[in-house]
Amino acid sequence: MTRSSPWSLSPPWSWSLWSLWSTLLLPLLLLMSLPAAAQIHLPSMPGLPGAGRLPGGDLLRRTDDLLRSTTQTLLPSDPLRLRERLSDGLLRRYPDQLQRNAAGELVFIGELLASPSSPAAREGLLKRPGLTPVEETVLDGVGLSSLRLRLPAASSTSMLAALIDQLRAEDPEGAYDFHHVYVGAGAIAGSGSGAGAGAGTAPVLEGNRAAPRRVGMIDSGVDASHPALRRVSLSRHGCAGEARPAAHGTAVASLLVGDDGDAFRGALPAARLFAVDAYCEGGKQAGGGVLAIADGLSWLARERVGVVNISLVGPPNAVLRRVIEVAQSQGQLIVAPVGNDGPGAPPLYPAAWPGVVAVTGVDARRRVLAEAGRGPHVAFAAPGADMVAAEVERRGYTRVRGTSFASPLVAGLLAAGLPTPDRLAAQNAFNALAREALDLGESGRDDVYGIGLVGGSPRVPP
């Protein structure tokens, strides 16, 4: 079933307000740095001239040439293949569980996800010859349920695709799709895993300093013992409650809520963090599946979390879209990166769905990352390179790059005005952040920078 989004970047979100802002205030903003309410003064990447003292490090004074060469070392040989490389890594680790379908999408072998529209449709699906039920997940936070079924081992992905088309025709109000796998959207220095960007001083929107400070994320596991996260009140979900720290999730969490009491602060420092681990790294079961993400969204809805950062990317999935639409209708804001497949690539999800706040990344010179996606769905730009985030193994800080890490900066800013789900408050929080944005690129909203840059600007060479 196709549903209209509860709000989106196109009308009805206050185009009159946007027009007024563009006409009256944009020239002034172009002459100023970002307003203090939306600034995050990011700790600079080691090697940046004029950088302050990083946690546990010395004052480093290097040349701009070193900055550029160091930044390049963060990227794989072909940055546009990062998502493919991450997917290939999962395939090598779980060859008995994962495969690519005809479209090249990473999926669980022979698995169908279904959210039938009625009890009758559900019963018909369960009785269908050749389909073996694996599990049924009740997503009570969003009032849905999802069936996971498996075809016989000899079935091909084309056979499953044909079945999905048939089920959609028979039950157009239901949702049927592959069990897709999503991956991170960025690179961590010295790591082949997906990771991301920036940190800074506490960005609290004016008028919300006394509001509850809480935000959610769906990612890999978080290392709560890292110095940047020890002041955070952490609630976990997934992996049967077991902590499975991972590089990507810990870096994202530090950018979202980190505060080490020294030089490192995230977008919503020391806030209460509701963290869903959709990967359970090191386990026998492959992670990152749509069902784990959907279950996480359901839990976050039950916990009444207003803003959720999902620094993951993948293909469109009918079941996940339905869950996100219901969460949005309840007043929850979903924030996600546009991904790093390049300016000419098809859009990635969940960022490209209506109402999801899609975030691109910029470097220290406020230039969009060369690998960042483009399109009419881009809402905001935020720092996504030339900065550091929490490192899991040595519990220090490491350089990061990618739209994965621009996303939590925007999520933290929005969460300052939306601690719990509320449709009107969600629109107000979005519009308030839009008024703070610094227009970049073409005048007005564009497909590269969206409405503009938020989250402050990284230090740049003099």
Summary of the structure (lengths in Angstrom):
residues: 462
radius of gyration: 21.2
end to end distance: 54.1
largest distance: 68.9
contacts: 1809
relative contact order: 0.18
helix: 28%
strand: 22%
